[in-house]
Amino acid sequence: MTRYKALISYDGHDFAGFQRQPHARSVQEEIEKTLTRINKGQPIVIHGAGRTDSGVHALGQVIHFDLPSARDEEKLRFALDTQTPEDIDVISVEEVTEDFHARYKPHSKTYEFLVDIGRPKNPMMRHYATHYPYPLEIPLMEQAIKALEGTHDFTGFTASGTSVENKVRTITKASLTFDEQRNFLVFTFSGNGFLYKQIRNMVGTLLKIGNKRMPVNQIERILEEKDRQLAGPTAAPNGLYLKEINYEE
């Protein structure tokens, strides 16, 4: 068997998420159907670096899969890219060693979250940026977001009912920039892993701080008390992008 690593992007609007699930369209299922056709009907299973939820997009998702024989990398990429649906793009394909695993090989992830603060909103971006029509003090959010950097127990920013026991994660970068031309806020988070809906809960909290409905030090309180009820609402998924994955050498 020959193992391949592929870099893909996708528009998450019409997907129920990355992971295959019954009676719903998923990125995994669409790519596996294409690979199965390429492999003359023999089923192929792919493994992703992470699972994105319904409506969440990816600019740099990584997958791996095994084929029974070696293929020309560019021809394989082209076949995948042209035979998968138009809301999936296969950016690159490369042969890797058999011990490479997209999910379990140590790596860091970077996510971006776009918030349209225009009034009125940009209708062309309704599936690709979360609209927030209320007044915001950007400096308050810039001050608050820095408290998320470092190693913390992020229980207070996790969706209830998650099965993950260890909720300690390290965020190496948490920043906010303002795209004046588009009237967008761009939140960026890099780290060694993120919990279920963690980023959307952090953004929802930061927006509430910017709207002066929470104090600037609310982030510290949530991290200390580990209480989800102290955090803001979960931001909509349409503004979230898995931007980049970097593997350790």
C-alpha positions as CSV (number, residue, x, y, z in Angstrom):
1,M,0.0,0.0,0.0
2,T,1.1,3.6,-0.7
3,R,0.1,6.4,1.6
4,Y,-0.8,9.8,0.3
5,K,-1.2,13.2,2.1
6,A,-3.5,15.7,0.5
7,L,-4.1,19.4,1.2
8,I,-7.8,20.3,0.5
9,S,-10.1,23.3,0.9
10,Y,-13.9,23.3,0.9
11,D,-16.9,25.5,1.1
12,G,-18.7,24.2,4.2
13,H,-22.1,25.7,3.5
14,D,-23.7,22.7,2.0
15,F,-22.0,20.1,4.1
16,A,-23.1,18.6,7.5
17,G,-19.4,18.7,8.4
18,F,-16.2,17.0,7.5
19,Q,-16.9,13.6,9.0
20,R,-19.0,11.0,7.3
21,Q,-22.5,10.6,8.9
22,P,-25.7,8.8,8.0
23,H,-28.3,10.6,5.8
24,A,-26.2,13.8,5.5
25,R,-23.7,15.2,3.0
26,S,-20.1,15.3,4.3
27,V,-16.7,16.2,2.9
28,Q,-15.3,12.8,3.8
29,E,-18.0,10.9,2.0
30,E,-17.6,12.9,-1.2
31,I,-13.8,12.4,-1.4
32,E,-14.1,8.7,-0.5
33,K,-16.6,8.2,-3.3
34,T,-14.2,9.8,-5.8
35,L,-11.2,7.8,-4.5
36,T,-13.3,4.6,-4.8
37,R,-14.1,5.3,-8.4
38,I,-10.4,6.0,-9.1
39,N,-9.5,2.7,-7.3
40,K,-11.9,0.8,-9.7
41,G,-14.7,0.4,-7.1
42,Q,-12.5,-0.8,-4.2
43,P,-13.5,1.3,-1.1
44,I,-10.9,3.8,0.2
45,V,-11.2,5.5,3.6
46,I,-9.7,8.9,4.3
47,H,-8.5,10.3,7.6
48,G,-8.7,14.1,8.3
49,A,-6.5,16.2,10.6
50,G,-9.6,17.5,12.3
51,R,-13.4,17.5,12.1
52,T,-15.1,20.7,11.0
53,D,-18.8,21.2,11.9
54,S,-21.8,21.9,9.7
55,G,-21.3,25.1,7.8
56,V,-17.6,25.5,8.7
57,H,-15.1,26.1,5.9
58,A,-11.5,25.0,5.3
59,L,-8.7,26.6,3.5
60,G,-6.1,24.1,4.5
61,Q,-7.5,20.8,5.7
62,V,-5.1,17.8,5.6
63,I,-6.2,14.2,4.9
64,H,-4.4,11.0,4.2
65,F,-5.4,7.7,2.5
66,D,-3.8,4.5,1.2
67,L,-3.9,3.2,-2.4
68,P,-2.8,-0.3,-3.4
69,S,-0.2,1.0,-5.9
70,A,1.9,4.1,-6.4
71,R,0.4,6.9,-8.6
72,D,1.8,10.0,-10.2
73,E,1.1,12.6,-7.6
74,E,0.0,15.4,-10.0
75,K,-2.2,13.1,-12.0
76,L,-3.8,11.8,-8.8
77,R,-4.4,15.4,-7.6
78,F,-5.9,16.4,-10.9
79,A,-8.2,13.4,-10.9
80,L,-9.4,14.1,-7.4
81,D,-9.8,17.8,-8.0
82,T,-11.8,17.4,-11.2
83,Q,-14.0,14.5,-10.0
84,T,-15.0,15.8,-6.6
85,P,-17.9,18.4,-6.4
86,E,-17.1,22.0,-7.1
87,D,-17.3,23.0,-3.4
88,I,-14.1,20.9,-2.7
89,D,-10.7,21.8,-4.1
90,V,-7.7,19.4,-3.9
91,I,-4.7,21.7,-3.7
92,S,-1.8,19.2,-3.5
93,V,-1.1,15.5,-3.2
94,E,2.2,13.9,-2.0
95,E,3.4,10.4,-1.2
96,V,4.3,10.1,2.5
97,T,5.7,7.3,4.7
98,E,3.3,4.7,6.1
99,D,3.7,6.1,9.6
100,F,2.2,9.5,8.7
101,H,-1.2,10.1,10.1
102,A,-3.1,13.3,9.4
103,R,-4.8,13.3,12.8
104,Y,-2.3,11.8,15.2
105,K,1.0,13.1,13.9
106,P,1.8,16.1,16.2
107,H,0.7,19.4,14.6
108,S,-0.8,22.8,15.3
109,K,-3.9,24.3,13.7
110,T,-4.7,27.9,12.8
111,Y,-8.3,29.0,12.5
112,E,-9.8,32.3,11.3
113,F,-13.2,33.7,12.2
114,L,-14.7,36.4,10.0
115,V,-17.3,38.8,11.4
116,D,-19.2,41.2,9.1
117,I,-19.8,44.4,11.2
118,G,-21.3,46.4,8.3
119,R,-24.7,47.9,8.5
120,P,-26.3,46.7,6.3
121,K,-24.5,43.4,6.0
122,N,-22.8,42.2,2.8
123,P,-25.4,39.7,1.3
124,M,-22.7,38.1,-0.9
125,M,-20.9,37.0,2.3
126,R,-23.9,35.7,4.2
127,H,-22.5,32.1,4.1
128,Y,-18.9,33.1,4.7
129,A,-18.9,35.7,7.5
130,T,-21.1,36.0,10.6
131,H,-23.0,39.3,10.8
132,Y,-22.9,41.3,14.0
133,P,-24.9,44.5,13.6
134,Y,-24.4,46.0,17.1
135,P,-21.9,48.6,18.3
136,L,-18.4,47.4,19.1
137,E,-15.4,48.8,20.9
138,I,-12.6,47.0,19.1
139,P,-9.8,48.0,21.6
140,L,-11.7,46.2,24.3
141,M,-11.7,43.0,22.3
142,E,-8.0,43.5,21.4
143,Q,-7.2,43.7,25.1
144,A,-9.4,40.8,26.1
145,I,-8.3,38.3,23.4
146,K,-4.7,38.2,24.7
147,A,-5.8,36.4,27.9
148,L,-6.6,33.4,25.8
149,E,-3.0,32.8,24.9
150,G,-1.1,30.2,26.8
151,T,-1.9,26.9,28.3
152,H,-5.3,26.8,30.0
153,D,-8.2,24.5,30.9
154,F,-10.8,25.7,28.4
155,T,-13.8,23.9,30.0
156,G,-15.7,27.3,30.2
157,F,-15.5,27.6,26.4
158,T,-16.5,24.1,25.6
159,A,-20.0,23.0,24.4
160,S,-21.8,21.1,27.1
161,G,-22.0,17.3,26.7
162,T,-18.5,16.9,25.1
163,S,-16.9,13.5,25.7
164,V,-13.4,14.9,25.9
165,E,-12.0,14.6,29.5
166,N,-8.8,16.6,29.2
167,K,-9.8,20.1,28.3
168,V,-6.3,21.7,28.6
169,R,-5.1,23.2,25.4
170,T,-2.3,25.6,24.4
171,I,-3.1,28.7,22.3
172,T,0.1,30.1,20.8
173,K,-1.6,33.0,19.0
174,A,-4.9,34.9,19.6
175,S,-5.3,38.1,17.6
176,L,-7.8,40.4,16.1
177,T,-7.5,42.6,13.1
178,F,-9.9,44.9,11.3
179,D,-10.3,44.7,7.6
180,E,-11.4,48.2,6.9
181,Q,-12.0,47.7,3.2
182,R,-14.6,44.9,3.8
183,N,-15.7,46.1,7.2
184,F,-14.8,42.7,8.6
185,L,-13.2,41.7,11.9
186,V,-10.7,38.8,11.5
187,F,-10.1,36.7,14.6
188,T,-7.1,34.4,14.4
189,F,-6.4,31.5,16.8
190,S,-3.4,29.1,16.6
191,G,-2.8,26.2,18.9
192,N,-2.2,22.5,19.5
193,G,-5.9,21.7,19.4
194,F,-9.3,23.1,20.0
195,L,-12.4,21.7,21.8
196,Y,-15.8,21.3,20.3
197,K,-17.2,24.8,19.5
198,Q,-14.4,26.4,21.5
199,I,-13.5,29.0,18.9
200,R,-17.1,29.9,18.3
201,N,-17.7,30.3,22.0
202,M,-14.5,32.4,22.4
203,V,-15.6,34.7,19.5
204,G,-19.1,35.0,21.0
205,T,-17.6,36.1,24.3
206,L,-15.3,38.6,22.7
207,L,-18.1,40.2,20.8
208,K,-20.1,40.5,24.0
209,I,-17.1,42.2,25.6
210,G,-16.8,44.5,22.6
211,N,-20.5,45.4,23.0
212,K,-19.8,46.3,26.6
213,R,-22.2,43.6,27.9
214,M,-19.3,41.8,29.6
215,P,-16.2,43.3,31.3
216,V,-12.7,43.0,29.7
217,N,-11.6,40.6,32.4
218,Q,-14.4,38.1,31.7
219,I,-12.0,35.9,29.8
220,E,-9.8,35.4,32.9
221,R,-12.9,34.7,35.0
222,I,-14.2,32.0,32.6
223,L,-10.8,30.3,32.5
224,E,-10.5,30.4,36.3
225,E,-14.0,29.2,37.1
226,K,-14.4,26.8,34.2
227,D,-18.1,27.7,33.9
228,R,-19.7,27.8,30.4
229,Q,-22.6,29.9,31.7
230,L,-20.1,32.8,32.2
231,A,-19.2,32.8,28.5
232,G,-21.0,34.5,25.6
233,P,-23.2,32.8,23.1
234,T,-21.9,30.4,20.4
235,A,-21.1,32.4,17.3
236,A,-22.7,31.0,14.0
237,P,-20.5,28.6,12.1
238,N,-20.5,30.4,8.8
239,G,-17.6,32.7,9.8
240,L,-15.2,29.9,10.8
241,Y,-12.3,28.7,8.6
242,L,-9.7,26.0,9.3
243,K,-6.9,28.0,7.7
244,E,-3.7,26.0,8.2
245,I,-2.2,22.9,9.7
246,N,1.5,22.6,10.5
247,Y,3.1,19.3,11.3
248,E,6.2,18.9,13.5
249,E,9.2,17.6,11.7
